[in-house]
Amino acid sequence: MTEEQYQDYPIFKGLQKPLEFMGVQGRYIYWAAGAIGGAIIGFILAYCLIGFVAGLIALVVSLGTGAAFIFMKQKKGLHSKKEDKGVFIYARSKKV
């Protein structure tokens, strides 16, 4: 019998990793896109209503706030977690 040669295919080994773009992971990529879009719209509105300097200030403030918020949330993980603070006393867990 002759052995058949099967064609080899490369396997992508990063399937279990979250999508990452420039240090922003997973769902926060969409948040970053929204922050950038909002900053551009804020720049355009401030530029039209007040002036160029006000537009630049609005752009920098909104981009900085959005980036800080995204990286603070991303540091906690990709899934939102509720952190209960305080001391909890359970008197009874089951009725006897």
C-alpha positions in Angstrom: 0.0 0.0 0.0 1.2 3.5 -0.7 0.8 6.3 1.8 -1.3 9.2 0.8 0.1 12.7 1.5 -2.5 15.0 3.0 -2.3 18.7 2.5 -1.2 20.6 5.6 -3.0 23.7 6.8 -1.7 26.3 9.2 -3.5 26.5 12.5 -4.3 29.8 14.1 -3.4 29.3 17.8 -4.8 32.5 19.1 -8.4 31.5 19.0 -8.9 31.7 22.8 -7.5 35.1 23.1 -9.6 38.3 23.0 -9.3 40.6 20.0 -6.7 43.3 20.7 -5.9 46.5 18.9 -3.2 48.9 20.2 -3.5 47.6 23.7 -7.3 47.8 23.8 -9.0 44.5 24.1 -12.4 43.0 23.2 -15.5 45.1 23.7 -13.4 48.1 24.7 -12.4 48.5 21.0 -16.0 49.6 20.3 -15.9 51.9 23.3 -12.7 53.5 21.9 -14.2 53.9 18.5 -17.2 55.6 20.1 -15.0 57.9 22.2 -13.0 58.9 19.1 -16.2 59.5 17.2 -17.6 61.6 20.0 -14.4 63.6 20.3 -14.5 64.4 16.6 -18.1 65.5 16.7 -17.4 67.5 19.9 -14.5 69.2 18.1 -16.6 70.1 15.1 -19.4 71.5 17.2 -17.1 73.5 19.5 -15.2 74.8 16.4 -18.4 75.9 14.7 -20.0 77.5 17.8 -17.0 79.0 19.7 -13.7 78.7 17.8 -10.7 76.6 16.9 -9.1 76.7 20.4 -12.3 75.7 22.1 -12.6 72.8 19.6 -9.1 71.6 20.4 -9.8 71.8 24.1 -13.0 69.8 23.6 -11.1 67.2 21.5 -8.3 66.8 24.0 -10.6 66.6 27.1 -13.0 64.1 25.5 -10.2 61.9 24.2 -8.4 62.0 27.5 -11.5 61.2 29.5 -12.5 58.4 27.1 -9.0 56.8 27.2 -8.8 57.0 31.0 -12.2 55.5 31.4 -11.5 52.6 29.0 -8.2 51.7 30.5 -9.6 51.9 34.1 -12.4 49.5 33.1 -10.1 47.3 31.1 -7.8 46.9 34.0 -10.6 45.1 35.9 -11.1 42.6 33.1 -13.2 42.1 30.0 -16.3 41.1 32.0 -18.1 43.5 34.3 -17.8 42.4 37.9 -19.8 43.8 40.8 -17.6 44.5 43.8 -19.5 44.4 47.1 -17.8 46.4 49.8 -18.4 46.1 53.5 -19.0 43.3 56.0 -21.9 41.0 55.4 -23.4 38.8 58.1 -25.7 35.9 57.1 -27.8 34.8 60.0 -29.1 31.7 58.3 -28.4 30.1 55.0 -30.9 27.3 55.2 -34.1 26.7 57.1 -33.7 23.8 59.5 
